[in-house]
Amino acid sequence: MADASALRLPPLTPPVKRSVMLEGHATSVSLEDAFWRALQDEARARHMTPAQLISQVDHMRPPEVGLATALRLFVLAQAQLAPPRRGD
């Protein structure tokens, strides 16, 4: 069994529901704080607002995939594309 002390986890928080305006309509999305922070960082890096980034992800997702799932997978994909940090 792997040593649990070797895991680096972000703070484990329950999902937080936030309202986002998508094409003039308020939509609620529930994500954990780590995902909200990652979305904000990604939006800032792209010179966008979080709502603009969320809207782009919303337009690209297939209808059978929920918005929260699409956002989590987007954040995961961006993390996997990022160059490794020193010491990793």
N, CA, C and O atoms as a DFTB+ gen file, in Angstrom:
352 C
 N C O
     1  1       0.837      -1.183       0.000
     2  2       0.000       0.000       0.000
     3  2       0.884       1.250       0.000
     4  3       1.889       1.294       0.710
     5  1       0.520       2.263      -0.787
     6  2       1.312       3.481      -0.893
     7  2       1.240       4.282       0.401
     8  3       0.244       4.242       1.123
     9  1       2.299       4.997       0.671
    10  2       2.374       5.847       1.856
    11  2       1.499       7.080       1.634
    12  3       1.775       7.889       0.748
    13  1       0.449       7.221       2.437
    14  2      -0.491       8.334       2.278
    15  2       0.181       9.681       2.524
    16  3      -0.275      10.697       2.000
    17  1       1.249       9.710       3.308
    18  2       1.915      10.981       3.574
    19  2       2.615      11.532       2.334
    20  3       2.970      12.711       2.303
    21  1       2.817      10.704       1.318
    22  2       3.471      11.153       0.086
    23  2       2.491      11.882      -0.838
    24  3       2.917      12.512      -1.807
    25  1       1.200      11.809      -0.557
    26  2       0.208      12.479      -1.397
    27  2       0.175      13.969      -1.084
    28  3       0.254      14.380       0.074
    29  1       0.057      14.759      -2.127
    30  2      -0.113      16.201      -1.955
    31  2      -1.513      16.559      -2.434
    32  3      -1.764      16.639      -3.636
    33  1      -2.405      16.769      -1.507
    34  2      -3.782      17.096      -1.848
    35  2      -4.042      18.575      -1.614
    36  3      -3.495      19.169      -0.685
    37  1      -4.880      19.169      -2.463
    38  2      -5.313      20.536      -2.165
    39  2      -6.266      20.478      -0.976
    40  3      -6.694      19.393      -0.581
    41  1      -6.597      21.619      -0.409
    42  2      -7.605      21.590       0.660
    43  2      -8.880      20.917       0.137
    44  3      -9.393      21.288      -0.918
    45  1      -9.379      19.946       0.866
    46  2     -10.569      19.203       0.440
    47  2     -11.803      19.929       0.948
    48  3     -12.077      19.964       2.147
    49  1     -12.535      20.503       0.013
    50  2     -13.719      21.274       0.350
    51  2     -14.921      20.706      -0.390
    52  3     -14.776      20.112      -1.459
    53  1     -16.105      20.889       0.179
    54  2     -17.300      20.472      -0.557
    55  2     -17.530      21.433      -1.727
    56  3     -17.002      22.545      -1.725
    57  1     -18.305      21.018      -2.714
    58  2     -18.597      21.914      -3.837
    59  2     -19.282      23.194      -3.359
    60  3     -20.088      23.185      -2.429
    61  1     -18.933      24.291      -4.028
    62  2     -19.536      25.593      -3.764
    63  2     -20.335      25.972      -5.001
    64  3     -19.817      25.941      -6.118
    65  1     -21.604      26.333      -4.799
    66  2     -22.462      26.713      -5.924
    67  2     -22.310      28.210      -6.172
    68  3     -22.442      29.026      -5.260
    69  1     -22.030      28.549      -7.418
    70  2     -21.921      29.960      -7.819
    71  2     -22.767      30.181      -9.057
    72  3     -22.948      29.281      -9.877
    73  1     -23.282      31.393      -9.177
    74  2     -24.058      31.763     -10.353
    75  2     -23.144      32.418     -11.371
    76  3     -22.292      33.238     -11.028
    77  1     -23.332      32.048     -12.609
    78  2     -22.547      32.592     -13.722
    79  2     -23.530      32.994     -14.810
    80  3     -24.486      32.271     -15.090
    81  1     -23.294      34.143     -15.419
    82  2     -24.134      34.572     -16.537
    83  2     -23.586      33.976     -17.826
    84  3     -22.454      34.255     -18.221
    85  1     -24.397      33.160     -18.470
    86  2     -24.042      32.560     -19.760
    87  2     -25.084      32.996     -20.778
    88  3     -26.250      32.607     -20.701
    89  1     -24.652      33.800     -21.720
    90  2     -25.536      34.322     -22.763
    91  2     -26.771      34.994     -22.173
    92  3     -27.890      34.799     -22.649
    93  1     -26.549      35.786     -21.130
    94  2     -27.638      36.546     -20.524
    95  2     -28.500      35.777     -19.558
    96  3     -29.468      36.331     -19.036
    97  1     -28.189      34.520     -19.297
    98  2     -28.971      33.707     -18.374
    99  2     -28.102      33.284     -17.202
   100  3     -26.967      32.843     -17.383
   101  1     -28.645      33.422     -16.003
   102  2     -27.918      32.979     -14.816
   103  2     -27.948      31.460     -14.747
   104  3     -29.008      30.844     -14.850
   105  1     -26.786      30.869     -14.572
   106  2     -26.649      29.421     -14.456
   107  2     -25.861      29.134     -13.195
   108  3     -24.854      29.792     -12.932
   109  1     -26.301      28.164     -12.411
   110  2     -25.572      27.784     -11.204
   111  2     -24.656      26.611     -11.517
   112  3     -25.039      25.664     -12.205
   113  1     -23.431      26.697     -10.994
   114  2     -22.445      25.634     -11.168
   115  2     -21.847      25.338      -9.803
   116  3     -21.458      26.252      -9.076
   117  1     -21.774      24.063      -9.457
   118  2     -21.173      23.637      -8.195
   119  2     -19.821      22.990      -8.467
   120  3     -19.730      21.967      -9.145
   121  1     -18.770      23.608      -7.922
   122  2     -17.411      23.088      -8.058
   123  2     -16.682      23.250      -6.726
   124  3     -17.008      24.129      -5.928
   125  1     -15.713      22.409      -6.506
   126  2     -14.862      22.525      -5.336
   127  2     -13.975      23.765      -5.498
   128  3     -13.701      24.207      -6.613
   129  1     -13.531      24.316      -4.359
   130  2     -12.745      25.544      -4.368
   131  2     -11.499      25.432      -5.242
   132  3     -11.140      26.393      -5.922
   133  1     -10.839      24.287      -5.239
   134  2      -9.631      24.121      -6.058
   135  2      -9.951      24.313      -7.542
   136  3      -9.131      24.863      -8.277
   137  1     -11.113      23.876      -7.989
   138  2     -11.494      24.054      -9.390
   139  2     -11.842      25.506      -9.679
   140  3     -11.483      26.024     -10.737
   141  1     -12.542      26.179      -8.751
   142  2     -12.842      27.599      -8.946
   143  2     -11.546      28.404      -9.060
   144  3     -11.423      29.269      -9.927
   145  1     -10.587      28.119      -8.187
   146  2      -9.304      28.834      -8.228
   147  2      -8.576      28.567      -9.547
   148  3      -8.032      29.488     -10.156
   149  1      -8.566      27.313      -9.983
   150  2      -7.888      26.969     -11.241
   151  2      -8.564      27.650     -12.430
   152  3      -7.881      28.103     -13.349
   153  1      -9.879      27.727     -12.424
   154  2     -10.589      28.413     -13.510
   155  2     -10.251      29.901     -13.511
   156  3     -10.044      30.489     -14.572
   157  1     -10.194      30.507     -12.336
   158  2      -9.833      31.927     -12.255
   159  2      -8.417      32.153     -12.771
   160  3      -8.167      33.107     -13.508
   161  1      -7.491      31.281     -12.388
   162  2      -6.109      31.396     -12.858
   163  2      -6.034      31.240     -14.375
   164  3      -5.327      31.989     -15.049
   165  1      -6.757      30.275     -14.899
   166  2      -6.735      30.039     -16.351
   167  2      -7.356      31.218     -17.094
   168  3      -6.843      31.637     -18.132
   169  1      -8.448      31.752     -16.572
   170  2      -9.080      32.917     -17.203
   171  2      -8.118      34.106     -17.195
   172  3      -7.983      34.803     -18.200
   173  1      -7.456      34.335     -16.072
   174  2      -6.500      35.441     -15.974
   175  2      -5.367      35.262     -16.996
   176  3      -4.963      36.222     -17.652
   177  1      -4.865      34.045     -17.125
   178  2      -3.776      33.770     -18.067
   179  2      -4.212      34.017     -19.509
   180  3      -3.384      34.323     -20.367
   181  1      -5.504      33.887     -19.773
   182  2      -6.032      34.088     -21.135
   183  2      -6.606      35.488     -21.322
   184  3      -7.189      35.785     -22.365
   185  1      -6.443      36.356     -20.314
   186  2      -6.966      37.729     -20.356
   187  2      -8.471      37.737     -20.584
   188  3      -8.995      38.490     -21.404
   189  1      -9.148      36.873     -19.830
   190  2     -10.603      36.741     -19.911
   191  2     -11.170      36.819     -18.505
   192  3     -10.439      36.712     -17.521
   193  1     -12.458      37.006     -18.422
   194  2     -13.134      36.854     -17.140
   195  2     -13.445      35.367     -16.954
   196  3     -13.524      34.627     -17.935
   197  1     -13.623      34.923     -15.709
   198  2     -14.036      33.531     -15.517
   199  2     -15.328      33.214     -16.270
   200  3     -15.466      32.123     -16.825
   201  1     -16.269      34.148     -16.295
   202  2     -17.536      33.901     -16.999
   203  2     -17.306      33.678     -18.488
   204  3     -17.967      32.835     -19.094
   205  1     -16.381      34.421     -19.085
   206  2     -16.083      34.230     -20.510
   207  2     -15.475      32.852     -20.761
   208  3     -15.825      32.176     -21.729
   209  1     -14.571      32.447     -19.887
   210  2     -13.956      31.122     -20.037
   211  2     -14.995      30.024     -19.858
   212  3     -15.041      29.071     -20.635
   213  1     -15.824      30.161     -18.836
   214  2     -16.873      29.162     -18.588
   215  2     -17.817      29.091     -19.776
   216  3     -18.254      28.005     -20.155
   217  1     -18.135      30.237     -20.367
   218  2     -19.004      30.255     -21.542
   219  2     -18.367      29.503     -22.715
   220  3     -19.060      28.780     -23.431
   221  1     -17.058      29.665     -22.917
   222  2     -16.382      28.939     -23.994
   223  2     -16.426      27.431     -23.758
   224  3     -16.696      26.660     -24.678
   225  1     -16.161      27.018     -22.521
   226  2     -16.230      25.590     -22.199
   227  2     -17.655      25.087     -22.422
   228  3     -17.861      23.996     -22.954
   229  1     -18.631      25.889     -22.014
   230  2     -20.037      25.510     -22.174
   231  2     -20.372      25.276     -23.645
   232  3     -21.072      24.319     -23.978
   233  1     -19.876      26.145     -24.528
   234  2     -20.159      25.993     -25.958
   235  2     -19.484      24.768     -26.571
   236  3     -19.979      24.208     -27.550
   237  1     -18.366      24.359     -26.001
   238  2     -17.610      23.245     -26.579
   239  2     -18.046      21.873     -26.064
   240  3     -17.720      20.854     -26.673
   241  1     -18.774      21.837     -24.955
   242  2     -19.127      20.539     -24.366
   243  2     -20.295      19.900     -25.113
   244  3     -21.189      20.591     -25.601
   245  1     -20.272      18.566     -25.194
   246  2     -21.424      17.880     -25.779
   247  2     -22.615      17.977     -24.823
   248  3     -22.422      18.100     -23.614
   249  1     -23.828      17.924     -25.342
   250  2     -25.006      18.118     -24.496
   251  2     -25.162      17.080     -23.382
   252  3     -25.793      17.359     -22.362
   253  1     -24.599      15.900     -23.567
   254  2     -24.753      14.857     -22.542
   255  2     -23.765      15.016     -21.384
   256  3     -23.835      14.271     -20.406
   257  1     -22.850      15.976     -21.486
   258  2     -21.872      16.217     -20.421
   259  2     -22.278      17.489     -19.687
   260  3     -22.428      18.547     -20.297
   261  1     -22.452      17.377     -18.381
   262  2     -22.836      18.527     -17.579
   263  2     -21.740      19.577     -17.546
   264  3     -20.565      19.276     -17.757
   265  1     -22.141      20.817     -17.277
   266  2     -21.192      21.927     -17.271
   267  2     -20.133      21.747     -16.187
   268  3     -18.952      21.980     -16.448
   269  1     -20.518      21.341     -14.987
   270  2     -19.530      21.151     -13.917
   271  2     -18.498      20.091     -14.310
   272  3     -17.304      20.262     -14.065
   273  1     -18.956      19.011     -14.912
   274  2     -18.035      17.960     -15.365
   275  2     -17.096      18.508     -16.433
   276  3     -15.890      18.264     -16.382
   277  1     -17.632      19.240     -17.390
   278  2     -16.806      19.811     -18.458
   279  2     -15.755      20.756     -17.886
   280  3     -14.611      20.760     -18.339
   281  1     -16.136      21.553     -16.897
   282  2     -15.181      22.483     -16.287
   283  2     -14.078      21.736     -15.541
   284  3     -12.906      22.101     -15.635
   285  1     -14.449      20.694     -14.803
   286  2     -13.431      19.901     -14.098
   287  2     -12.464      19.248     -15.086
   288  3     -11.253      19.244     -14.866
   289  1     -13.001      18.702     -16.167
   290  2     -12.149      18.051     -17.170
   291  2     -11.266      19.069     -17.893
   292  3     -10.127      18.759     -18.242
   293  1     -11.777      20.270     -18.118
   294  2     -10.974      21.330     -18.719
   295  2      -9.799      21.675     -17.808
   296  3      -8.660      21.765     -18.266
   297  1     -10.075      21.868     -16.521
   298  2      -9.009      22.190     -15.563
   299  2      -7.980      21.058     -15.526
   300  3      -6.777      21.317     -15.511
   301  1      -8.441      19.821     -15.510
   302  2      -7.529      18.680     -15.510
   303  2      -6.658      18.686     -16.764
   304  3      -5.449      18.472     -16.681
   305  1      -7.258      18.927     -17.908
   306  2      -6.505      18.950     -19.163
   307  2      -5.447      20.045     -19.147
   308  3      -4.325      19.827     -19.603
   309  1      -5.792      21.217     -18.627
   310  2      -4.820      22.308     -18.552
   311  2      -3.672      21.946     -17.619
   312  3      -2.518      22.269     -17.901
   313  1      -3.978      21.282     -16.519
   314  2      -2.932      20.865     -15.574
   315  2      -2.014      19.837     -16.217
   316  3      -0.806      19.848     -15.981
   317  1      -2.572      18.959     -17.021
   318  2      -1.760      17.933     -17.678
   319  2      -0.890      18.526     -18.778
   320  3       0.164      17.972     -19.090
   321  1      -1.303      19.624     -19.363
   322  2      -0.530      20.282     -20.423
   323  2       0.572      21.178     -19.860
   324  3       1.527      21.508     -20.562
   325  1       0.438      21.563     -18.608
   326  2       1.396      22.483     -17.985
   327  2       2.750      21.796     -17.850
   328  3       2.821      20.595     -17.589
   329  1       3.824      22.564     -18.030
   330  2       5.148      21.964     -17.825
   331  2       5.308      21.555     -16.366
   332  3       4.746      22.200     -15.480
   333  1       6.065      20.494     -16.104
   334  2       6.250      20.047     -14.716
   335  2       6.935      21.137     -13.895
   336  3       7.800      21.867     -14.377
   337  1       6.509      21.215     -12.633
   338  2       7.135      22.168     -11.716
   339  2       8.450      21.578     -11.231
   340  3       8.632      20.361     -11.203
   341  1       9.351      22.454     -10.856
   342  2      10.641      21.995     -10.303
   343  2      10.386      21.149      -9.074
   344  3       9.523      21.467      -8.257
   345  1      11.133      20.079      -8.948
   346  2      10.992      19.202      -7.794
   347  2       9.969      18.110      -7.985
   348  3       9.839      17.231      -7.133
   349  1       9.220      18.145      -9.110
   350  2       8.216      17.091      -9.361
   351  2       8.853      15.910     -10.040
   352  3       8.173      14.926     -10.333
